[in-house]
Amino acid sequence: MLTEEALLALPDSIQQHFHQLERDLIAIIVEHIKEIGTVSSEDTRRLDELRRIGFNIEKIEKKVAEAVELGHEEVIRILNYSAQNEYGDAERLAHIAPNRPVLSGFNENEFIRVLVESIANITSNSFRNISNLSAIGFSDGSGKVQSLGNFYQQAIDYAILQARTGQQDFTTSVSSIVRNMADRGLRQLFWESGYSQRLDTAVRREIFGGLAALSQQQSEWVHREVGADGYEITWHSGFRPTHDFGGLQFTDSQFYGTIKPLMEEPNCYHRSFAIIMGLSTPAYSREELQALNREDARERGYEGNTFTRYEAQQHQRKLETAIRKAHDRVHAFKVLDDIVTTRIERTRARLLEQEYNKFNTAMGLPPRRGFL
């Protein structure tokens, strides 16, 4: 089985693809806004021409298509890597099974190949939908999320209005647009529910969902092939209080009756793998598991506050979000040529990174770099 750290890092590369897409789209819009700011308020014809060009989003469509294609290729790579890793566990289990089944090599296993392809397509389809640009967008000044086309049009119209009126410094007047894009990020829209979430975050969740589905179905296939009669659950740190079953072995009836429904809850990182009760050696002895759980529940102090491992990981995610937001502002305001704000946000990012490293050291948490 993959280690906890390796599992959590798997979606990083594909998440970064879509984070880069977000930065590319922000740069396209900001570059257009910056061009508007260089035109004098008297040059009506030029401003109208810039409005017309602003509605041409072919460049954006190309960027989105490239990200989607790269994303699909990366999904296949990630799922294949995970499946091959877990297949090694299946081969070891077959050696101790009473009926000694012979499993084909990983590359020759048609069931696993079709399973990976199927789950890869289902997972990829969730973000293939963003090729329709009405499915992604940015937050406007009121906090409402607009589709990309609508937002782009409104942003250009606002910038042209500021250029024409010239009532205040152009860069200052459009900075709220730039800040909104950087802070809220490119968002995936779900029109039926009215819900939206950051695109790169949505992609990460979809990848974990695909990995969980693959692991479960592959484990059930192994269970059938080798004649297993139980499951062992992986242990990971920072588990929620109701998921204290990591590292334990369960019979089939115990697993399907109690454990599996809990594992199907959102954002559960536990995995199950087939075992033969009485023959499969647990990954952890009872003493090792107790020591892991004690260490995980131990509260650590930091600047007057105490954190369990789970609470510390939640705070770590908040710091990561703040760091990413500061870096995104640096990127956006640098494109706008706003030197002062760029310098301020770069300093903010550096201070947050120092705090992040300090907190991780105090909590004994490994830093994650895939969020940037």
Buried (B, 14 or more C-beta within 10 A) or exposed (E): BBEBEEBBBBBBBBBBBBBBBBBBBBBBBBEBBBBBBEBEBEEEEBBEEBBEEBEEBEEBBEBBEBBBBBBBEBBBBBBBBBBEBBBEBBBEBBEEBEEEBEBEEBEEBEEBBEBBEBBBBBBBEBBBBBBEBEBBBBBBEEEEBBBBBBBBBBBBEBBBBBBBEEEEEBBEBBBEBBBBBBBBBBBBBEEEEEEBBBBBBBBBBBBBBBBBBBBBBBBBBBBEBBBBBBBBBBBBBBBEEEBBBBBBBBEBEBBEEEBBEBBEEEEBBBBBBBBBBEEBEBBBEEEEBEEBBEEBEEEBEBEEEEBBBBBBBEBBEEBBBBBBBBBBBBBBBBBBEBEEBBEBBBEBBEEBBEBBEEBBEBBEBEEBEBBB
